[in-house]
Amino acid sequence: MKELRPHQREAADSVLRVFELSARSLAPERWLRAQVIMATGAGKTLVAVRSAEELHAGRVLVLVPSLDCRRRPRPRGGRRAVGGR
């Protein structure tokens, strides 16, 4: 598993804190959400993957603007989401 850089670790820790606080609220678990905003190339994907692993998340939904996805090359063997072009 790739080691997170300090700014990525800080972001992942922030995500974990958000869910710790949310878990203590009265909101149903299915309403719990987080948003990570980082610069292009800063490691949002690594932060999301590590946060999901540490939270033992069963499902994770990642939404991104579709135009950004079309401009980026897909990793080898990568798949597009259902409904993608």
Secondary structure, 3 states (H helix, E strand, C coil): CCCCCHHHHHHHHHHHHHHHHHHCCCCCHHHCCCCCCCCCCCCHHHHHHHHHHHHCCCCCCCCCCHHHHHHCCCCCCCCCCCCCC
